[in-house]
């Protein structure tokens, strides 16, 4: 019985030693970790960005004068009559970035270097709204043979909003939104421990 016990203990010890040796040999044969393996995306950064949702960064206050004319034909085309509305439109155009479009593939984090790279969607016009208190009909002129078009003011308002959007884009609102978004994103991520925040844009591939 004693010889059997000694042999059993010796066998277990030998098997353990062989297993440990195989494990260490396997570890030694693995390639060393490359610097790129430290670069990854983290759920914490994604959540922090998504919490902001639509990042409204720039607002332009715009004033436009819009004239809308409804030309009407009378007497089988022999006469032309007009219903004309002149609208003074005042409102705001807001530009920003939809951070809800940022995915895990758009964020790369290097924890050892305390850096993060974020790829953002292109800035866009988020909203354009008229100031109802300041927007008003300046003049309405309906000629004698013309019928008053009750839809004319609504058409003028829609036209005014579109013109406001175009004017804001021409005056560089999207560029300012881009710069402001980069500044805001850096201010958001620096407190999370990232010393460097690089921002790339989806429309600048």
C-alpha positions as CSV (number, residue, x, y, z in Angstrom):
1,X,0.0,0.0,0.0
2,X,2.8,2.4,0.8
3,X,4.6,1.8,-2.5
4,X,1.3,2.3,-4.4
5,X,0.7,5.6,-2.6
6,X,4.3,6.8,-3.3
7,X,3.9,6.0,-7.0
8,X,0.5,7.8,-7.2
9,X,1.9,11.0,-5.6
10,X,5.0,10.9,-7.8
11,X,2.8,10.5,-10.9
12,X,0.6,13.4,-10.0
13,X,3.6,15.7,-9.3
14,X,5.2,14.7,-12.7
15,X,1.9,15.4,-14.6
16,X,1.6,18.8,-12.9
17,X,5.2,19.7,-13.8
18,X,4.7,18.7,-17.5
19,X,1.5,20.8,-17.7
20,X,3.2,23.8,-16.2
21,X,6.1,23.5,-18.6
22,X,3.7,23.2,-21.6
23,X,1.8,26.3,-20.4
24,X,5.0,28.4,-20.0
25,X,6.3,27.2,-23.4
26,X,3.1,28.2,-25.0
27,X,3.2,31.7,-23.4
28,X,6.8,32.1,-24.6
29,X,5.8,31.2,-28.2
30,X,3.1,33.9,-28.4
31,X,3.9,37.1,-30.3
32,X,4.6,40.1,-28.1
33,X,1.7,42.7,-27.9
34,X,2.0,45.3,-30.5
35,X,1.3,49.0,-29.8
36,X,-1.8,48.8,-32.1
37,X,-3.4,46.3,-29.8
38,X,-3.9,49.0,-27.2
39,X,-6.0,51.0,-29.6
40,X,-9.7,50.1,-29.1
41,X,-13.1,51.7,-28.7
42,X,-14.7,51.9,-25.3
43,X,-18.3,51.9,-24.3
44,X,-17.8,54.7,-21.8
45,X,-16.6,57.1,-24.5
46,X,-19.5,56.2,-26.8
47,X,-22.0,56.6,-24.0
48,X,-20.6,60.0,-23.1
49,X,-20.8,61.2,-26.7
50,X,-24.3,59.8,-27.2
51,X,-25.5,61.5,-24.1
52,X,-25.1,64.8,-25.9
53,X,-27.3,63.5,-28.8
54,X,-27.7,66.4,-31.3
55,X,-25.0,68.8,-30.6
56,X,-26.4,72.2,-31.6
57,X,-23.3,74.4,-31.9
58,X,-24.1,77.5,-34.0
59,X,-27.1,79.8,-34.3
60,X,-27.5,82.4,-37.0
61,X,-30.1,85.1,-36.6
62,X,-31.5,86.0,-40.1
63,X,-33.8,88.6,-41.4
64,X,-35.3,88.3,-44.9
65,X,-37.9,90.2,-47.0
66,X,-39.8,87.8,-49.2
67,X,-42.2,88.7,-51.9
68,X,-44.6,86.1,-53.2
69,X,-46.9,86.7,-56.2
70,X,-49.9,84.7,-57.4
71,X,-50.4,85.6,-61.1
72,X,-53.9,84.9,-62.3
73,X,-55.3,84.9,-65.8
74,X,-58.7,86.5,-66.5
75,X,-61.0,86.8,-69.4
76,X,-59.6,83.7,-71.2
77,X,-56.1,85.0,-70.9
78,X,-56.7,88.5,-72.1
79,X,-56.0,90.0,-68.7
80,X,-53.5,89.3,-66.0
81,X,-54.2,90.0,-62.3
82,X,-51.9,89.6,-59.3
83,X,-52.2,88.9,-55.7
84,X,-49.0,90.0,-54.0
85,X,-47.7,89.5,-50.5
86,X,-44.6,91.1,-48.9
87,X,-43.4,89.3,-45.8
88,X,-40.7,90.4,-43.4
89,X,-39.3,87.2,-42.0
90,X,-37.1,87.0,-38.8
91,X,-35.8,83.8,-37.4
92,X,-33.0,81.5,-36.4
93,X,-31.0,78.9,-38.3
94,X,-29.3,76.3,-36.1
95,X,-26.5,74.0,-37.2
96,X,-24.9,71.1,-35.4
97,X,-23.8,67.5,-35.4
98,X,-25.9,64.4,-34.8
99,X,-23.7,62.5,-32.3
100,X,-26.3,59.7,-32.3
101,X,-24.7,58.6,-35.7
102,X,-21.3,58.0,-34.0
103,X,-20.7,54.2,-33.8
104,X,-18.0,52.1,-31.9
105,X,-16.1,51.9,-35.2
106,X,-15.8,55.7,-35.2
107,X,-14.0,55.9,-31.9
108,X,-10.4,54.7,-31.2
109,X,-8.9,54.9,-27.7
110,X,-5.3,54.4,-26.7
111,X,-5.4,54.1,-22.9
112,X,-1.6,54.1,-22.4
113,X,-1.2,57.3,-24.3
114,X,-4.4,58.9,-23.0
115,X,-5.6,59.7,-26.5
116,X,-8.9,59.3,-28.3
117,X,-9.7,59.7,-32.0
118,X,-13.4,60.4,-33.0
119,X,-14.9,60.4,-36.5
120,X,-17.9,62.7,-36.6
121,X,-20.7,62.9,-39.2
122,X,-20.7,66.1,-41.3
123,X,-22.4,69.1,-39.7
124,X,-25.9,69.9,-40.8
125,X,-28.7,72.3,-40.5
126,X,-30.6,71.1,-37.4
127,X,-33.5,73.6,-37.5
128,X,-34.7,76.8,-39.0
129,X,-37.6,78.6,-37.3
130,X,-39.4,81.9,-37.7
131,X,-39.9,84.2,-34.8
132,X,-43.7,84.5,-34.8
133,X,-43.6,87.8,-32.9
134,X,-41.2,89.5,-35.3
135,X,-42.3,87.9,-38.6
136,X,-45.2,89.9,-40.2
137,X,-46.9,90.8,-43.5
138,X,-45.6,94.1,-44.5
139,X,-47.8,94.7,-47.5
140,X,-50.6,92.8,-49.3
141,X,-51.8,93.9,-52.7
142,X,-54.7,92.2,-54.4
143,X,-55.6,93.7,-57.8
144,X,-59.3,94.3,-58.7
145,X,-59.7,91.2,-60.9
146,X,-57.6,88.9,-58.7
147,X,-58.9,86.5,-56.2
148,X,-57.3,86.7,-52.7
149,X,-55.1,83.6,-52.3
150,X,-55.4,82.5,-48.7
151,X,-52.4,80.2,-49.1
152,X,-50.1,82.9,-50.1
153,X,-48.8,83.8,-46.6
154,X,-48.0,80.2,-45.8
155,X,-46.1,79.9,-49.0
156,X,-44.2,83.0,-48.2
157,X,-43.3,81.6,-44.8
158,X,-42.0,78.3,-46.2
159,X,-40.1,80.3,-48.8
160,X,-38.6,82.5,-46.1
161,X,-37.4,79.5,-44.1
162,X,-35.7,78.0,-47.1
163,X,-34.0,81.3,-48.0
164,X,-32.9,81.7,-44.4
165,X,-31.2,78.2,-44.6
166,X,-29.5,79.0,-47.8
167,X,-28.3,82.4,-46.5
168,X,-26.9,80.8,-43.4
169,X,-25.0,78.2,-45.4
170,X,-23.6,80.8,-47.7
171,X,-22.4,82.8,-44.7
172,X,-20.5,79.8,-43.3
173,X,-22.7,78.4,-40.6
174,X,-21.6,74.8,-41.3
175,X,-17.9,75.7,-41.0
176,X,-18.5,77.4,-37.6
177,X,-20.6,74.4,-36.5
178,X,-17.6,72.2,-37.3
179,X,-15.2,74.3,-35.3
180,X,-17.5,74.6,-32.3
181,X,-18.3,70.8,-32.3
182,X,-14.6,70.0,-32.1
183,X,-14.1,72.4,-29.2
184,X,-17.1,71.0,-27.4
185,X,-16.1,67.4,-27.9
186,X,-12.6,68.1,-26.5
187,X,-14.1,69.8,-23.5
188,X,-16.4,66.7,-23.0
189,X,-13.6,64.1,-23.2
190,X,-10.7,65.8,-21.4
191,X,-12.3,65.3,-18.0
192,X,-12.6,61.6,-18.7
193,X,-8.7,61.4,-18.7
194,X,-7.8,61.9,-22.3
195,X,-5.0,64.4,-22.8
196,X,-5.4,64.5,-26.6
197,X,-8.6,64.3,-28.6
198,X,-8.3,64.0,-32.4
199,X,-11.4,64.8,-34.4
200,X,-12.0,63.6,-38.0
201,X,-15.0,64.2,-40.3
202,X,-17.0,61.8,-42.3
203,X,-17.2,64.2,-45.3
204,X,-13.5,64.7,-45.4
205,X,-12.4,61.2,-46.3
